[in-house]
Amino acid sequence: MNVLFIGDIISSAGREVVKLMIPKIKNEYKVDFIIANAENSAGGFGITKKVYKELIDIGIDLITMGNHTWDNKEVLEIINNENIIRPINFFPFLPGKGIYTRDILAVINIQGRTFLDTPISPIINIKNLISEGFFDKYKIIIVDFHGEATAEKMSIAHYLDGKITAFIGTHTHVQTNDAKILPNGTFYISDIGMCGSYNSIIGFKIEKIIEKLNTGLYNKFEPEKSKPYLFCAVLLFIDDKSFKVYDFKIFNEIVR
C-alpha cells in the first residue's frame, strides 16, 4: 500500500499547488490513499464546506485537522463526515472524531500540548488506545501529530515505535530534515511542512508578520497567495506483508 501524506494546506495557494501536484504524483507512482492536513485551508484559518468539497473532489481521501479546527463555524456542518478527523485529545463531548478506520488502515489525529492550548495530554488518549488493544486491530496505522515541539513529537513517536506504521508531524509549516525509520520499524518525521506560497512566512504575508514584530501590536495575519508555490509531502511505500514502511519519498518542491 502506498500512502501520500500532504503537509498543512495554506489557503488558496496551498489548494492550488495540491491540485497541480496530485495528478503528477499519481501518474508517476501508484498511490492508494491520500491524507492531507487542512486546518489552514480556508483563508489560512480553519476549513469551510466549499473548501472541504474542493479538497475531496481533487482526490484527497482523508482530511486531518489541528488547533485551527474550530476557526470557521462551517466546520460544524462537516466535522462528523467520514473523511475528516480532528485531534482525538480535544474534549470528548465536542463533535467529530479523532480516528479514521477502513479495512486494515487506521489514521489517528493527535495534537501536542507543549505551547498549544490542548485540553487533554496526548499520552492519556494513547494509553487508553493501548489498553483497548487498538494497535493490535489494524495492520497499518498512521499518526498525524499536530504539535509545536520536536522533543514532544520525538517522545511520543518513540513511545509508539513498533505499534504504528508512521508518525508524521504537522503544524509548524517548516519541513524538517529528520525523516527516518525508528528502531522498531516506525517511519518518523518531525514535520512534513506546508503547501502554500513559497515567498511567505509559514504561508502568510511577510510584511504583516514583520509589522507585528516591529510594533508588538495586534495585526491579523493574511495568507500569501502569490507564486511560486511550495509543495511538501511524503509518499510512504508500505510492505504488503510486514505492513512496515520499506521506502519513502519526501517532496519539498517549488512549483512555478
Backbone as CSV, one residue per row, in Angstrom:
resi,resn,N_x,N_y,N_z,CA_x,CA_y,CA_z,C_x,C_y,C_z
1,MET,0.850,-1.196,0.000,0.000,0.000,0.000,0.882,1.242,0.000
2,ASN,0.561,2.191,-0.854,1.307,3.449,-0.929,0.409,4.592,-0.459
3,VAL,0.872,5.309,0.550,0.083,6.387,1.151,0.812,7.708,0.967
4,LEU,0.106,8.692,0.410,0.640,10.054,0.259,0.082,10.911,1.376
5,PHE,0.991,11.517,2.160,0.570,12.435,3.220,1.043,13.834,2.847
6,ILE,0.085,14.756,2.716,0.356,16.132,2.284,0.362,17.064,3.498
7,GLY,1.409,17.906,3.595,1.539,18.823,4.722,0.506,19.929,4.712
8,ASP,0.454,20.694,5.813,-0.565,21.723,6.030,-0.856,22.550,4.777
9,ILE,-2.092,22.507,4.324,-2.518,23.264,3.139,-2.925,24.663,3.587
10,ILE,-2.221,25.687,3.070,-2.442,27.066,3.497,-3.206,27.844,2.420
11,SER,-4.461,28.119,2.677,-5.287,28.997,1.853,-5.341,28.554,0.383
12,SER,-5.674,29.511,-0.512,-5.871,29.182,-1.930,-4.575,28.773,-2.616
13,ALA,-3.446,29.346,-2.180,-2.159,28.969,-2.778,-1.862,27.498,-2.502
14,GLY,-2.123,27.059,-1.284,-1.913,25.667,-0.932,-2.826,24.743,-1.703
15,ARG,-4.078,25.142,-1.845,-5.035,24.311,-2.581,-4.642,24.215,-4.049
16,GLU,-4.154,25.306,-4.585,-3.776,25.332,-5.996,-2.586,24.418,-6.276
17,VAL,-1.577,24.461,-5.427,-0.397,23.625,-5.671,-0.719,22.149,-5.451
18,VAL,-1.611,21.861,-4.527,-2.033,20.471,-4.318,-2.772,19.956,-5.559
19,LYS,-3.615,20.801,-6.136,-4.318,20.428,-7.377,-3.337,20.118,-8.496
20,LEU,-2.248,20.878,-8.554,-1.252,20.668,-9.604,-0.435,19.406,-9.375
21,MET,-0.137,19.102,-8.123,0.807,18.028,-7.816,0.175,16.648,-7.708
22,ILE,-1.038,16.552,-7.213,-1.654,15.232,-7.031,-1.699,14.435,-8.336
23,PRO,-2.179,15.006,-9.450,-2.196,14.224,-10.699,-0.806,13.778,-11.143
24,LYS,0.204,14.626,-10.952,1.572,14.282,-11.348,2.107,13.114,-10.520
25,ILE,1.860,13.163,-9.234,2.345,12.092,-8.357,1.609,10.793,-8.653
26,LYS,0.301,10.901,-8.867,-0.481,9.702,-9.196,-0.034,9.095,-10.518
27,ASN,0.353,9.938,-11.450,0.794,9.461,-12.757,2.137,8.738,-12.674
28,GLU,2.990,9.198,-11.755,4.335,8.623,-11.642,4.398,7.450,-10.670
29,TYR,3.566,7.474,-9.627,3.606,6.446,-8.598,2.210,5.857,-8.387
30,LYS,2.198,4.643,-7.917,0.926,4.027,-7.529,0.562,4.562,-6.150
31,VAL,-0.511,5.325,-6.068,-0.946,5.906,-4.801,-2.308,5.317,-4.445
32,ASP,-2.374,4.679,-3.288,-3.612,4.021,-2.875,-4.486,4.891,-1.983
33,PHE,-3.854,5.812,-1.256,-4.617,6.597,-0.280,-3.908,7.924,-0.068
34,ILE,-4.691,9.014,0.000,-4.126,10.358,0.168,-4.708,11.007,1.417
35,ILE,-3.815,11.465,2.286,-4.183,12.186,3.508,-3.617,13.595,3.411
36,ALA,-4.355,14.586,3.896,-3.840,15.954,3.909,-4.310,16.683,5.152
37,ASN,-3.402,17.432,5.765,-3.800,18.293,6.874,-4.347,19.587,6.280
38,ALA,-5.586,19.935,6.646,-6.263,21.066,6.001,-6.845,22.059,6.995
39,GLU,-6.230,22.171,8.168,-6.782,23.079,9.181,-6.557,24.559,8.839
40,ASN,-5.694,24.826,7.847,-5.461,26.209,7.400,-5.917,26.431,5.963
41,SER,-6.735,25.533,5.446,-7.018,25.528,4.006,-7.968,26.615,3.535
42,ALA,-8.748,27.205,4.437,-9.693,28.261,4.054,-9.209,29.599,4.609
43,GLY,-8.596,30.405,3.754,-8.122,31.715,4.178,-7.055,31.672,5.246
44,GLY,-6.418,30.521,5.421,-5.356,30.379,6.406,-5.822,29.956,7.780
45,PHE,-7.149,29.957,7.988,-7.690,29.647,9.313,-8.932,28.777,9.187
46,GLY,-8.801,27.512,9.527,-9.953,26.618,9.500,-10.280,26.087,8.113
47,ILE,-11.489,25.562,7.980,-11.954,24.983,6.724,-13.436,25.318,6.553
48,THR,-13.875,25.486,5.324,-15.279,25.734,5.016,-15.847,24.544,4.258
49,LYS,-17.165,24.540,4.088,-17.818,23.467,3.325,-17.335,23.459,1.881
50,LYS,-17.175,24.636,1.303,-16.738,24.736,-0.089,-15.315,24.205,-0.261
51,VAL,-14.435,24.593,0.626,-13.043,24.142,0.547,-12.947,22.644,0.814
52,TYR,-13.714,22.172,1.773,-13.761,20.728,2.054,-14.131,19.949,0.798
53,LYS,-15.189,20.377,0.118,-15.621,19.692,-1.104,-14.554,19.769,-2.186
54,GLU,-13.903,20.931,-2.293,-12.848,21.119,-3.286,-11.708,20.124,-3.063
55,LEU,-11.307,19.937,-1.814,-10.203,19.030,-1.499,-10.579,17.572,-1.742
56,ILE,-11.785,17.209,-1.395,-12.242,15.838,-1.639,-12.338,15.576,-3.141
57,ASP,-12.828,16.575,-3.884,-13.005,16.413,-5.337,-11.680,16.251,-6.083
58,ILE,-10.581,16.788,-5.527,-9.294,16.655,-6.231,-8.577,15.360,-5.875
59,GLY,-9.212,14.540,-5.037,-8.669,13.214,-4.800,-8.138,12.937,-3.413
60,ILE,-8.301,13.866,-2.475,-7.866,13.620,-1.105,-8.882,12.707,-0.431
61,ASP,-8.400,11.611,0.143,-9.285,10.624,0.767,-9.628,10.959,2.210
62,LEU,-8.692,11.617,2.907,-8.914,11.918,4.320,-8.283,13.251,4.680
63,ILE,-9.040,14.080,5.392,-8.571,15.375,5.870,-8.332,15.293,7.375
64,THR,-7.148,15.740,7.806,-6.859,15.855,9.232,-6.831,17.332,9.612
65,MET,-6.993,17.604,10.906,-7.097,18.982,11.368,-6.083,19.259,12.487
66,GLY,-6.343,20.310,13.280,-5.416,20.695,14.334,-5.984,21.810,15.178
67,ASN,-5.115,22.716,15.658,-5.550,23.746,16.591,-6.468,24.797,15.977
68,HIS,-6.541,24.854,14.639,-7.461,25.790,13.982,-8.758,25.112,13.532
69,THR,-9.046,23.942,14.077,-10.220,23.179,13.666,-11.494,24.007,13.715
70,TRP,-11.695,24.770,14.778,-12.981,25.436,15.008,-12.985,26.891,14.539
71,ASP,-11.963,27.328,13.798,-11.870,28.745,13.421,-13.008,29.198,12.521
72,ASN,-13.534,28.317,11.713,-14.664,28.663,10.842,-15.871,27.827,11.267
73,LYS,-16.972,28.498,11.559,-18.136,27.798,12.119,-18.733,26.772,11.148
74,GLU,-18.450,26.913,9.849,-18.978,25.947,8.891,-18.438,24.541,9.125
75,VAL,-17.318,24.439,9.852,-16.747,23.123,10.115,-17.738,22.236,10.864
76,LEU,-18.636,22.835,11.624,-19.604,22.066,12.391,-20.558,21.277,11.493
77,GLU,-20.691,21.713,10.248,-21.586,21.029,9.305,-20.910,19.862,8.595
78,ILE,-19.579,19.749,8.720,-18.867,18.678,8.012,-18.011,17.814,8.931
79,ILE,-17.818,18.242,10.175,-16.838,17.588,11.043,-17.212,16.150,11.385
80,ASN,-18.485,15.794,11.254,-18.904,14.419,11.525,-18.873,13.535,10.281
81,ASN,-18.438,14.104,9.144,-18.318,13.299,7.931,-17.232,12.242,8.107
82,GLU,-17.345,11.181,7.341,-16.422,10.051,7.484,-14.988,10.407,7.142
83,ASN,-14.787,11.316,6.159,-13.444,11.567,5.637,-12.785,12.828,6.198
84,ILE,-13.148,13.207,7.420,-12.455,14.299,8.102,-12.360,13.952,9.589
85,ILE,-11.165,14.134,10.156,-10.978,13.884,11.584,-10.289,15.085,12.226
86,ARG,-10.529,15.239,13.524,-9.865,16.305,14.293,-9.108,15.642,15.440
87,PRO,-8.226,16.378,16.112,-7.418,15.742,17.157,-8.254,14.966,18.173
88,ILE,-7.812,13.763,18.468,-8.523,12.877,19.383,-8.533,13.416,20.802
89,ASN,-7.544,14.249,21.150,-7.442,14.731,22.522,-8.053,16.109,22.740
90,PHE,-9.049,16.458,21.911,-9.960,17.551,22.250,-10.952,17.002,23.285
91,PHE,-11.748,17.888,23.876,-12.763,17.421,24.826,-13.662,16.386,24.150
92,PRO,-13.941,15.269,24.807,-14.693,14.181,24.172,-16.128,14.531,23.804
93,PHE,-16.693,15.594,24.405,-18.083,15.951,24.092,-18.192,16.820,22.839
94,LEU,-17.059,17.213,22.252,-17.097,18.009,21.034,-17.440,17.132,19.836
95,PRO,-18.030,17.728,18.787,-18.365,16.931,17.606,-17.115,16.457,16.874
96,GLY,-17.302,15.480,16.011,-16.191,14.941,15.238,-15.532,13.773,15.935
97,LYS,-14.552,13.211,15.250,-13.835,12.050,15.786,-12.344,12.223,15.527
98,GLY,-11.537,11.469,16.251,-10.093,11.593,16.119,-9.433,10.446,15.386
99,ILE,-10.242,9.450,14.984,-9.687,8.269,14.327,-10.515,7.925,13.089
100,TYR,-9.820,7.611,12.014,-10.442,7.106,10.784,-9.999,5.661,10.608
101,THR,-10.940,4.791,10.270,-10.589,3.397,10.009,-11.243,2.918,8.713
102,ARG,-10.503,2.112,7.986,-11.018,1.466,6.776,-10.235,0.193,6.535
103,ASP,-10.911,-0.945,6.655,-10.269,-2.243,6.460,-9.050,-2.385,7.388
104,ILE,-7.852,-2.498,6.813,-6.646,-2.694,7.632,-5.982,-1.371,8.030
105,LEU,-6.550,-0.254,7.568,-5.926,1.063,7.779,-6.616,1.846,8.888
106,ALA,-5.804,2.479,9.726,-6.309,3.434,10.719,-5.437,4.681,10.688
107,VAL,-6.070,5.836,10.807,-5.359,7.121,10.888,-5.816,7.823,12.155
108,ILE,-4.846,8.253,12.953,-5.148,8.933,14.216,-4.628,10.365,14.149
109,ASN,-5.472,11.318,14.499,-5.093,12.728,14.574,-4.904,13.089,16.049
110,ILE,-3.697,13.515,16.416,-3.393,13.860,17.807,-2.769,15.254,17.832
111,GLN,-3.058,16.029,18.863,-2.456,17.360,18.990,-1.519,17.403,20.192
112,GLY,-0.357,18.007,19.987,0.593,18.172,21.078,0.093,19.160,22.107
113,ARG,0.689,19.097,23.293,0.267,20.002,24.366,1.278,21.114,24.619
114,THR,2.533,20.887,24.265,3.569,21.883,24.502,3.334,23.112,23.624
115,PHE,3.180,24.287,24.260,2.962,25.583,23.593,1.616,25.669,22.867
116,LEU,0.715,24.725,23.094,-0.608,24.761,22.470,-1.683,24.614,23.552
117,ASP,-2.835,25.207,23.275,-3.949,25.139,24.222,-4.741,23.852,23.974
118,THR,-4.109,22.741,24.300,-4.711,21.428,24.081,-5.288,20.931,25.402
119,PRO,-6.587,20.597,25.438,-7.232,20.288,26.718,-6.758,19.009,27.400
120,ILE,-6.369,18.003,26.623,-6.023,16.703,27.191,-4.636,16.295,26.699
121,SER,-3.807,15.819,27.600,-2.479,15.358,27.206,-2.591,14.209,26.210
122,PRO,-1.792,14.216,25.148,-1.885,13.141,24.159,-1.608,11.755,24.734
123,ILE,-0.783,11.689,25.765,-0.433,10.380,26.320,-1.636,9.700,26.957
124,ILE,-2.606,10.480,27.438,-3.800,9.888,28.055,-4.591,9.106,27.014
125,ASN,-4.842,9.731,25.861,-5.576,9.040,24.796,-4.795,7.846,24.259
126,ILE,-3.490,8.016,24.131,-2.658,6.917,23.614,-2.691,5.723,24.568
127,LYS,-2.579,5.977,25.874,-2.630,4.883,26.842,-3.998,4.196,26.820
128,ASN,-5.053,4.973,26.631,-6.391,4.391,26.530,-6.484,3.466,25.321
129,LEU,-5.917,3.906,24.182,-5.942,3.074,22.977,-5.139,1.786,23.183
130,ILE,-4.016,1.904,23.880,-3.206,0.709,24.160,-3.993,-0.278,25.020
131,SER,-4.639,0.232,26.067,-5.391,-0.649,26.972,-6.590,-1.287,26.276
132,GLU,-7.121,-0.612,25.254,-8.248,-1.153,24.494,-7.807,-2.146,23.424
133,GLY,-6.491,-2.284,23.240,-5.976,-3.182,22.214,-6.097,-2.638,20.805
134,PHE,-6.235,-1.318,20.695,-6.450,-0.694,19.381,-5.314,-0.990,18.411
135,PHE,-4.083,-0.931,18.883,-2.926,-1.052,17.997,-2.715,-2.479,17.483
136,ASP,-3.494,-3.409,18.016,-3.441,-4.784,17.522,-4.534,-5.069,16.486
137,LYS,-5.443,-4.136,16.315,-6.598,-4.370,15.447,-6.341,-4.015,13.985
138,TYR,-5.362,-3.122,13.739,-5.138,-2.622,12.381,-3.697,-2.862,11.958
139,LYS,-3.532,-3.259,10.714,-2.204,-3.576,10.189,-1.389,-2.321,9.902
140,ILE,-2.070,-1.298,9.366,-1.405,-0.041,9.005,-2.015,1.074,9.844
141,ILE,-1.188,1.730,10.648,-1.662,2.823,11.492,-0.771,4.037,11.267
142,ILE,-1.385,5.129,10.872,-0.650,6.371,10.608,-1.126,7.443,11.577
143,VAL,-0.185,8.119,12.214,-0.490,9.183,13.162,-0.098,10.530,12.570
144,ASP,-1.067,11.462,12.542,-0.765,12.875,12.278,-0.669,13.539,13.638
145,PHE,0.554,13.889,14.046,0.761,14.547,15.338,0.956,16.035,15.081
146,HIS,-0.050,16.812,15.454,-0.076,18.245,15.183,0.492,18.971,16.395
147,GLY,1.772,19.375,16.320,2.388,19.938,17.506,3.525,20.886,17.216
148,GLU,3.885,21.655,18.232,4.938,22.662,18.126,6.338,22.084,18.368
149,ALA,6.469,21.316,19.436,7.799,20.957,19.933,8.303,19.650,19.329
150,THR,9.506,19.687,18.766,10.088,18.477,18.187,10.352,17.418,19.260
151,ALA,10.755,17.839,20.455,11.044,16.865,21.516,9.781,16.117,21.932
152,GLU,8.657,16.824,21.984,7.388,16.159,22.310,7.037,15.155,21.216
153,LYS,7.215,15.569,19.971,6.919,14.671,18.855,7.809,13.431,18.907
154,MET,9.095,13.639,19.112,10.023,12.507,19.177,9.684,11.566,20.332
155,SER,9.316,12.128,21.472,8.998,11.308,22.646,7.795,10.404,22.376
156,ILE,6.741,10.999,21.830,5.536,10.222,21.528,5.829,9.183,20.449
157,ALA,6.621,9.564,19.449,6.946,8.636,18.362,7.699,7.417,18.882
158,HIS,8.683,7.637,19.748,9.437,6.510,20.304,8.553,5.655,21.221
159,TYR,7.634,6.294,21.894,6.687,5.556,22.739,5.823,4.620,21.891
160,LEU,5.507,5.055,20.672,4.650,4.276,19.771,5.440,3.445,18.766
161,ASP,6.753,3.552,18.791,7.577,2.839,17.813,7.290,1.334,17.833
162,GLY,6.964,0.803,16.669,6.628,-0.610,16.561,5.146,-0.879,16.673
163,LYS,4.401,0.072,17.270,2.947,-0.072,17.379,2.232,0.544,16.187
164,ILE,2.890,1.510,15.523,2.279,2.202,14.392,3.202,2.124,13.177
165,THR,2.622,2.376,12.017,3.378,2.331,10.765,4.158,3.619,10.536
166,ALA,3.516,4.750,10.795,4.160,6.035,10.516,3.690,7.103,11.481
167,PHE,4.622,7.955,11.875,4.360,9.118,12.729,4.773,10.343,11.935
168,ILE,3.789,11.165,11.565,4.068,12.330,10.720,3.677,13.597,11.471
169,GLY,4.665,14.456,11.710,4.417,15.707,12.396,3.882,16.771,11.456
170,THR,2.937,17.557,11.965,2.401,18.708,11.229,2.367,19.911,12.170
171,HIS,1.963,21.053,11.641,1.686,22.282,12.391,2.706,23.399,12.224
172,THR,4.016,23.119,12.199,4.976,24.225,12.163,5.139,24.823,10.769
173,HIS,4.672,24.105,9.739,4.730,24.551,8.339,6.149,24.564,7.781
174,VAL,7.117,24.068,8.529,8.515,24.025,8.077,8.971,22.576,8.064
175,GLN,9.325,22.080,6.882,9.728,20.680,6.785,11.070,20.446,7.474
176,THR,11.128,19.411,8.281,12.356,19.070,8.994,13.145,18.006,8.219
177,ASN,14.451,18.022,8.416,15.342,17.113,7.686,15.705,15.908,8.555
178,ASP,14.671,15.249,9.098,14.949,14.131,10.005,14.083,12.909,9.716
179,ALA,13.638,12.765,8.476,12.848,11.588,8.116,13.694,10.327,8.290
180,LYS,13.131,9.326,8.962,13.894,8.106,9.234,12.953,6.981,9.663
181,ILE,13.517,5.786,9.733,12.816,4.647,10.291,13.347,4.424,11.707
182,LEU,12.462,4.435,12.694,12.859,4.243,14.086,13.260,2.779,14.338
183,PRO,13.932,2.497,15.459,14.476,1.158,15.703,13.496,0.008,15.554
184,ASN,12.231,0.219,15.901,11.245,-0.859,15.821,10.380,-0.791,14.569
185,GLY,10.799,0.041,13.589,10.178,-0.007,12.271,9.198,1.081,11.923
186,THR,8.949,2.035,12.818,8.007,3.119,12.526,8.697,4.236,11.750
187,PHE,8.055,4.690,10.655,8.563,5.860,9.935,8.312,7.097,10.782
188,TYR,9.278,8.041,10.746,9.152,9.260,11.549,9.662,10.477,10.787
189,ILE,8.927,11.595,10.933,9.436,12.913,10.552,8.817,13.925,11.505
190,SER,9.624,14.859,12.018,9.126,15.838,12.992,8.065,16.747,12.395
191,ASP,8.268,17.199,11.170,7.236,17.985,10.494,7.386,17.850,8.991
192,ILE,6.294,17.557,8.333,6.331,17.344,6.891,6.292,18.661,6.114
193,GLY,5.956,19.778,6.782,5.962,21.066,6.091,4.601,21.483,5.605
194,MET,4.582,22.433,4.662,3.318,23.038,4.237,3.188,23.054,2.722
195,CYS,1.978,23.365,2.286,1.692,23.663,0.883,1.111,25.070,0.831
196,GLY,1.794,25.967,0.124,1.341,27.357,0.075,2.320,28.194,-0.717
197,SER,2.319,29.488,-0.463,3.218,30.394,-1.175,4.643,30.254,-0.652
198,TYR,5.580,30.129,-1.571,6.984,29.939,-1.192,7.572,31.193,-0.546
199,ASN,7.291,32.363,-1.112,7.818,33.626,-0.582,6.866,34.169,0.484
200,SER,6.907,33.546,1.633,5.998,33.880,2.723,6.668,33.508,4.042
201,ILE,6.007,33.818,5.130,6.409,33.305,6.436,5.331,32.306,6.846
202,ILE,5.671,31.060,6.817,4.784,29.913,7.059,3.432,30.051,6.339
203,GLY,3.486,30.592,5.105,2.289,30.691,4.279,1.569,32.019,4.360
204,PHE,2.066,32.934,5.182,1.388,34.219,5.390,2.256,35.380,4.900
205,LYS,1.607,36.530,4.682,2.293,37.700,4.131,3.429,38.151,5.047
206,ILE,4.610,38.295,4.452,5.804,38.637,5.209,5.652,39.991,5.910
207,GLU,5.128,40.985,5.178,5.068,42.335,5.739,4.142,42.425,6.950
208,LYS,3.085,41.622,6.966,2.157,41.654,8.099,2.827,41.126,9.367
209,ILE,3.601,40.089,9.217,4.269,39.500,10.377,5.423,40.392,10.846
210,ILE,6.149,40.989,9.894,7.230,41.910,10.263,6.665,43.135,10.984
211,GLU,5.495,43.612,10.539,4.864,44.767,11.181,4.529,44.463,12.640
212,LYS,3.993,43.273,12.887,3.686,42.887,14.268,4.969,42.753,15.072
213,LEU,6.015,42.217,14.453,7.304,42.068,15.123,7.863,43.420,15.528
214,ASN,7.704,44.415,14.651,8.254,45.747,14.890,7.473,46.557,15.923
215,THR,6.155,46.356,15.973,5.301,47.198,16.825,4.806,46.499,18.077
216,GLY,4.666,45.185,18.019,4.085,44.454,19.140,2.579,44.563,19.196
217,LEU,1.992,45.279,18.228,0.539,45.471,18.193,-0.143,44.336,17.435
218,TYR,-1.425,44.152,17.730,-2.192,43.112,17.030,-2.228,43.404,15.537
219,ASN,-1.999,42.387,14.762,-2.033,42.532,13.306,-2.479,41.191,12.735
220,LYS,-3.666,41.172,12.188,-4.210,39.918,11.671,-3.369,39.413,10.507
221,PHE,-2.876,38.203,10.632,-2.078,37.609,9.572,-2.954,37.334,8.353
222,GLU,-2.385,37.567,7.186,-3.090,37.297,5.939,-2.298,36.296,5.120
223,PRO,-2.966,35.303,4.540,-2.237,34.314,3.733,-1.641,34.937,2.481
224,GLU,-0.445,34.526,2.128,0.205,34.946,0.885,-0.292,34.025,-0.228
225,LYS,-0.683,34.603,-1.354,-1.277,33.809,-2.436,-0.432,33.785,-3.704
226,SER,0.689,34.484,-3.687,1.476,34.627,-4.910,2.298,33.380,-5.227
227,LYS,2.658,33.235,-6.509,3.590,32.206,-6.940,5.016,32.706,-6.709
228,PRO,5.988,31.797,-6.651,5.894,30.338,-6.764,5.282,29.716,-5.519
229,TYR,4.870,28.457,-5.679,4.278,27.708,-4.590,5.286,26.711,-4.015
230,LEU,4.986,26.266,-2.803,5.763,25.216,-2.165,4.846,24.024,-1.902
231,PHE,5.321,22.845,-2.268,4.565,21.615,-2.028,5.384,20.678,-1.166
232,CYS,4.866,20.341,0.011,5.554,19.440,0.928,4.671,18.231,1.238
233,ALA,5.260,17.060,1.121,4.515,15.827,1.366,5.491,14.676,1.514
234,VAL,4.952,13.521,1.892,5.742,12.293,1.916,4.906,11.173,1.321
235,LEU,5.546,10.364,0.497,4.914,9.178,-0.067,5.510,7.970,0.648
236,LEU,4.668,7.226,1.334,5.103,6.066,2.097,4.862,4.794,1.288
237,PHE,5.899,4.004,1.118,5.778,2.705,0.453,5.726,1.637,1.553
238,ILE,4.560,1.034,1.716,4.315,0.119,2.832,4.243,-1.316,2.324
239,ASP,5.043,-2.181,2.930,5.108,-3.581,2.519,3.785,-4.293,2.805
240,ASP,3.330,-5.109,1.848,2.035,-5.783,1.966,2.051,-6.953,2.943
241,LYS,3.230,-7.369,3.385,3.310,-8.499,4.318,3.672,-8.051,5.734
242,SER,4.708,-7.227,5.833,5.128,-6.768,7.162,4.340,-5.539,7.615
243,PHE,3.740,-4.824,6.654,2.982,-3.594,6.895,3.860,-2.497,7.501
244,LYS,5.148,-2.552,7.198,6.074,-1.503,7.602,6.514,-0.705,6.377
245,VAL,6.963,0.507,6.614,7.460,1.358,5.527,8.839,0.850,5.109
246,TYR,8.950,0.386,3.862,10.241,-0.101,3.382,10.980,0.964,2.573
247,ASP,10.265,2.016,2.175,10.892,3.133,1.467,9.960,4.330,1.555
248,PHE,10.515,5.509,1.307,9.680,6.711,1.320,10.302,7.767,0.416
249,LYS,9.451,8.661,-0.052,9.908,9.778,-0.882,9.388,11.067,-0.281
250,ILE,10.305,11.968,0.045,9.952,13.274,0.586,9.828,14.276,-0.553
251,PHE,8.741,15.038,-0.543,8.544,16.118,-1.511,8.746,17.462,-0.806
252,ASN,9.616,18.283,-1.394,9.790,19.670,-0.962,10.040,20.453,-2.245
253,GLU,8.939,20.658,-2.990,9.035,21.127,-4.367,8.601,22.593,-4.503
254,ILE,9.406,23.368,-5.205,8.995,24.726,-5.585,8.313,24.631,-6.941
255,VAL,7.072,25.075,-6.984,6.253,24.955,-8.203,5.984,26.353,-8.735
256,ARG,6.485,26.615,-9.939,6.368,27.973,-10.509,5.201,28.105,-11.464
